Amino acid sequence: MVRPAEGNYRLRPTENRPAPVAKSLVCVVMPVHRNPLTQADQAALERCLSVLHRYPIAIVAPEGLDTGALLRRYPQLRQETFADEYFVSAYSYNKLMLSDEFYARFAAYEYILVHQLDAFVFSDQLHDWCMGGYDYVGAPWIWSSRQPTLPYRLYMGALRTLCRLIGRPNPADLPPDRFFQRQLCYAAGNGGLSLRRVARMREVLARFHERADIYRTGKPAAWAERPSGRL
């Protein structure tokens, strides 16, 4: 990764930098499943450390991964490890994201910002989003590259409401059922860069434990069933 030449930049004086945010508000959580990092991964990590330096930042890694060199290079990082089996595939990682075990590790924080290494932050608006009162903020799934029309978006909203009323989805409705896929269209659910209220995630997982089991074996769609901003 190309770095600025020495002397081409300088940090602002300490007294002019934003004051640190209370540690109990939010923790930035970065899943790491390989070491050494790729050049792109390292760029995303260093950008996060630079832009979001006011907040605690933790890496989430497999128990069997040697992260010693990474932690020595970036001493501001903390680490939480989980069983290796959670990092075998996208589906096993989804099980981790839908487990109370994961959120319990961050119970001291009101929010976590899940920041996967294929995301890239451009500015620090994290505190403002935390103050918005949301339970989950994440990018939507887009069914096609075409811009959705207002009637179609209204139709999809009505379809999602209907699905909840009739108790769908259930195991028989999992992909390749196009009806199941389409009801999640344009709903929040992409978790690569997502803000999550920790207590609310634990509450929802406990309350809808059986329904969450469906998604632990499929794509990460559980948080898309209630796309209205507050779960």
PyMOL commands that set and color helices and strands:
alter all, ss='L'
color gray80, all
select helices_A, chain A and resi 14-16+39-51+68-73+84-87+90-97+100-104+126-130+150-165+171-173+178-183+198-207+209-216+222-224
alter helices_A, ss='H'
color red, helices_A
select strands_A, chain A and resi 26-31+57-62+77-82+111-115+136-140+188-197
alter strands_A, ss='S'
color yellow, strands_A
deselect
rebuild
show_as cartoon
